[in-house]
C-alpha cells in the first residue's frame, strides 16, 4: 500500500467516524432565532402584502429573505463552533450535516422556480411543499442528530400535507408559514436544548 492509498483510507475512516457522532453544530438559540424570523416575516406580510395572490413576487422575496437570514445565522454558528472546538472531527461532522440537508434546499429552490415560471396558478402549493421538503431534510439528517428530531420531521411533514389538503384556503396566508415554521423551530430548539445543551451544563 502506498502513501496515497493510506491517506485516502484515513480520510474515509474519518468521514465514517464523523457520520456516527452526534452533530452539535445546530444550537437551540440559533434555531429559536429562525422561528422568530418566521413570525416576524408573517407579521410583515400581513401588514405589507395583504393580497399575496396579486403580489406573488413580493411574497416570494419576503420568504426568500427570511430563509436566507435563518440559513446565514446557522452557517455562522457552525463556523464559529468549528473554530472554537478542540474536536478534530468537528469540520468533517459539519460537512456531513450540511451534505445531508443541502439537497432539500436545492430541491426547494428549483421547485419554486418551476412552479412560479410554468405553473403560476399552483403557487398556493409552495408553502406546503416547502414544509415537506424541510421535513425530508430533517429526516435525512436524523443519524447525526438526537433521536427526538424524528418528531420534528414528522411535524413538518404532517403540516405540509395539511396545508396542501386545505388548498387555497391556507395557501399564501401569512400565518400558514409563520405559525408552522415559528412553532416548528421553537419545538426544534427545545429538542436541541434538552438533548444536547442541558446535559452539558
N, C-alpha and C positions, 0 to 999 in steps of 0.2 A: 504494500500500500504506500503510495507516495504522499507527500505533504499536502497536495491539493485535495486528494480524496479524504484525507484525515480531517482537514479543515471543513470540508463540506459535510462530513458526518457529524462533526461537533456542532456546526450551525443547525443541522437538522435536529439533533438532540435538544439543543437549547429551545428551538421552536416548539418541539413536542412538550418539553417541561413547562414552557410558558402557557400552553393550552390546558395543562392540568391544574394550574394555580387559580386562585380567585383574584379577579381583577378588582383593584381598589381605586382605580382612577376616576370612576363616577362617584361624586360626592353628594351628600344629601343637600347641602346648601346650594350648590350649583343646579341640582335637579329641581329644587323648590323654586329657585330663581326663574327657571324656564316655565314653571307653572304660573308664576306672577306675570311673566311676559305674555302668556296666552290670555290671561284675564284682562291685562291692560289692552292688548290688541282687540279683544272682543268689545271692551268698553269704548275704545276709539272708533271701531267700526259702527257700533250702534249710534254714535254721535255724528260721525263724518260721512258714513256710507249707508244711509237708511234704506236705500233701494239697491242692493248689491247686484241684482239681475240686470240693472241698467248701467252698472259701473263695474263690470267683471274685472277689467284691468286694474282698477283701484283696489278691489277686493284681493286679487292675487298678489299685488305688490305689497299690500299690508301684511298678509300672512307669510309671504316670502321673507320680508324684512324680519318678522317675528322669529321665523325659523333660523335665519342667519344669526340673529343676536343670540339665540339659545345655543346653537352649534358652536359659535365663536367662544362663548363662555365655557362650554365643556372642553373644547380643544385647548384653551388657555390653561384650564385647571389640570388637564392631563400633562401638558408640557411642564408646567411648574412642578407638579408632583414627581415627574420623572427626573427633573434636575435636582430635587431635594432629597430623593431617596438614596439609600445605600444598597438597595437590592439590585444585583446585576441583571436580573431578568425583567426589570420593570419596562424597559423600552420594548422588548420583544412581546411582553404581555399587552402593552398598549397598542402596538401594531396589530396584534391578533384580534383585539377587541374592535378596533377600527375596521379591520378587514371583514369582520363578521357583520358589522352594522351598515357599512357603506353601500352594499348593493340595494338595500331598501330605499336609501336616499336617492340614489341614481335612478332607480325604477320610478320613484315618485315624481322626480323632475321630468323624466321622459313622458310618463303617463299624463302629467299635467299639460305638457306641450301638445301632445297628440289630441287630447280632448278639446282643449281650447282652440287649436288650429283647425281641426277637422270635424269635431262633434260638439259644436258650441251649445247645442240645445241640451246636452247631457252634463253641462258644467256643474249642475247641482249635486252630482255624484262625487265630486272631488273630495269633500271633507270625509265622507265615509271611506273612500278608497285610501286616502292618506292615513286614516286610523288603522285600516287593515294592514297596510304596508309597514307602518310603525310597529304594529304587533309582530309582524314577521321578522323585523329587525331584532326585537327583544327576544323572540323565540330562538333566533339564530345565535344570539349572544349568551344564552342561558347557561352554557357549560363553563363560562368564565365568571359568572355572577352567582350570588346566593340563590338557593333553590326557590325561595318565595317569588322571584321575579317572574316565574311562570304565571302567577296570578295577575301580574301587571299585563303580561302579554295577552292573557285571556280577556282581561277587561277591555283592552283596546280593540281586540278582535270582535267582541260582542257589541261594543259601542259602534264600531264601523258598520256592522251588519244591521244594527237597529236604525242607524242614520239612513242607510240605503233603503230599508224597508219603509221608512216614513216618507220617502221620496221628496218631493219639492217642499213639503211642509216644514222639514228641517233644513235641508239644502244649505243655502248660504247664510242662514240666520247667524248673527254674531255669536250667540251663546252655544251654538252647536259645537264650534271649535273651542270657544272659551271655557265652557263647562267641562267638556270631555278631557281636553289636554290640561286644563287647570287642575281638576281633581286628580287626573291620572298621574301628573308629575308630582303632586303633593303625596299621593299614595306611594309612588316610587321613592321619593325622598325619605318617607317613613321606613320603608323596607330597607333602604341602604343604611339608614342610621341605626336601626335596631339590630341588623345582622352583621354590620361591619364596623361602624364607628363607636357605638355604645360599648361594645365588648373590649375596645382598646382604651377606654377612659380609665 
